[in-house]
Amino acid sequence: MNNPGMDQLSGDRLGALLILLNNIYGYGQSG
């Protein structure tokens, strides 16, 4: 899992997923 291409793609997807989860949880806690 140390391939540059794979790492970049996984990082992008993981980042997007983390942001989504953060938004959902943050919204749930805020509202």
VMD Tcl script that builds the backbone (N, CA, C; Angstrom):
set m [mol new atoms 93]
animate dup $m
set s [atomselect $m all]
$s set {name element resname resid chain x y z} {
  {N N MET 1 A 0.846 -1.219 0.000}
  {CA C MET 1 A 0.000 0.000 0.000}
  {C C MET 1 A 0.868 1.252 0.000}
  {N N ASN 2 A 2.116 1.105 -0.486}
  {CA C ASN 2 A 3.005 2.270 -0.513}
  {C C ASN 2 A 3.215 2.763 -1.932}
  {N N ASN 3 A 2.334 2.329 -2.847}
  {CA C ASN 3 A 2.440 2.783 -4.231}
  {C C ASN 3 A 2.009 4.242 -4.329}
  {N N PRO 4 A 2.788 5.088 -5.004}
  {CA C PRO 4 A 2.452 6.518 -5.117}
  {C C PRO 4 A 1.055 6.736 -5.673}
  {N N GLY 5 A 0.734 6.090 -6.811}
  {CA C GLY 5 A -0.576 6.257 -7.426}
  {C C GLY 5 A -1.673 5.802 -6.498}
  {N N MET 6 A -1.508 4.601 -5.964}
  {CA C MET 6 A -2.510 4.042 -5.067}
  {C C MET 6 A -2.674 4.942 -3.853}
  {N N ASP 7 A -1.569 5.416 -3.315}
  {CA C ASP 7 A -1.608 6.258 -2.117}
  {C C ASP 7 A -2.384 7.540 -2.406}
  {N N GLN 8 A -2.118 8.140 -3.562}
  {CA C GLN 8 A -2.794 9.390 -3.910}
  {C C GLN 8 A -4.292 9.165 -4.043}
  {N N LEU 9 A -4.677 8.114 -4.756}
  {CA C LEU 9 A -6.094 7.838 -4.959}
  {C C LEU 9 A -6.763 7.535 -3.628}
  {N N SER 10 A -6.128 6.696 -2.829}
  {CA C SER 10 A -6.701 6.322 -1.531}
  {C C SER 10 A -6.801 7.551 -0.640}
  {N N GLY 11 A -5.759 8.379 -0.648}
  {CA C GLY 11 A -5.760 9.582 0.176}
  {C C GLY 11 A -6.911 10.491 -0.194}
  {N N ASP 12 A -7.131 10.676 -1.488}
  {CA C ASP 12 A -8.226 11.537 -1.944}
  {C C ASP 12 A -9.568 10.993 -1.473}
  {N N ARG 13 A -9.764 9.703 -1.689}
  {CA C ARG 13 A -11.049 9.089 -1.303}
  {C C ARG 13 A -11.215 9.118 0.210}
  {N N LEU 14 A -10.136 8.803 0.919}
  {CA C LEU 14 A -10.192 8.781 2.382}
  {C C LEU 14 A -10.465 10.184 2.903}
  {N N GLY 15 A -9.811 11.167 2.327}
  {CA C GLY 15 A -10.010 12.551 2.759}
  {C C GLY 15 A -11.452 12.980 2.558}
  {N N ALA 16 A -11.999 12.659 1.393}
  {CA C ALA 16 A -13.382 13.030 1.098}
  {C C ALA 16 A -14.326 12.351 2.079}
  {N N LEU 17 A -14.047 11.082 2.365}
  {CA C LEU 17 A -14.900 10.324 3.282}
  {C C LEU 17 A -14.822 10.929 4.681}
  {N N LEU 18 A -13.610 11.282 5.093}
  {CA C LEU 18 A -13.429 11.873 6.426}
  {C C LEU 18 A -14.173 13.199 6.516}
  {N N ILE 19 A -14.088 13.999 5.470}
  {CA C ILE 19 A -14.779 15.296 5.459}
  {C C ILE 19 A -16.282 15.078 5.544}
  {N N LEU 20 A -16.770 14.105 4.788}
  {CA C LEU 20 A -18.201 13.801 4.807}
  {C C LEU 20 A -18.642 13.392 6.204}
  {N N LEU 21 A -17.880 12.474 6.806}
  {CA C LEU 21 A -18.219 12.006 8.155}
  {C C LEU 21 A -18.157 13.166 9.134}
  {N N ASN 22 A -17.138 14.011 8.998}
  {CA C ASN 22 A -16.984 15.156 9.887}
  {C C ASN 22 A -18.193 16.073 9.774}
  {N N ASN 23 A -18.645 16.322 8.546}
  {CA C ASN 23 A -19.799 17.188 8.328}
  {C C ASN 23 A -21.048 16.588 8.959}
  {N N ILE 24 A -21.246 15.302 8.744}
  {CA C ILE 24 A -22.433 14.622 9.278}
  {C C ILE 24 A -22.424 14.667 10.804}
  {N N TYR 25 A -21.299 14.271 11.392}
  {CA C TYR 25 A -21.219 14.231 12.857}
  {C C TYR 25 A -21.294 15.641 13.430}
  {N N GLY 26 A -20.601 16.582 12.808}
  {CA C GLY 26 A -20.617 17.966 13.282}
  {C C GLY 26 A -22.025 18.535 13.222}
  {N N TYR 27 A -22.727 18.266 12.111}
  {CA C TYR 27 A -24.088 18.769 11.957}
  {C C TYR 27 A -25.003 18.129 12.988}
  {N N GLY 28 A -24.839 16.835 13.205}
  {CA C GLY 28 A -25.662 16.122 14.175}
  {C C GLY 28 A -25.451 16.664 15.585}
  {N N GLN 29 A -24.200 16.999 15.906}
  {CA C GLN 29 A -23.923 17.502 17.251}
  {C C GLN 29 A -24.346 18.966 17.388}
  {N N SER 30 A -24.203 19.709 16.298}
  {CA C SER 30 A -24.541 21.141 16.348}
  {C C SER 30 A -26.054 21.319 16.410}
  {N N GLY 31 A -26.773 20.583 15.545}
  {CA C GLY 31 A -28.213 20.756 15.481}
  {C C GLY 31 A -28.885 19.636 16.227}
}
mol reanalyze $m
mol bondsrecalc $m
mol representation Tube
mol addrep $m
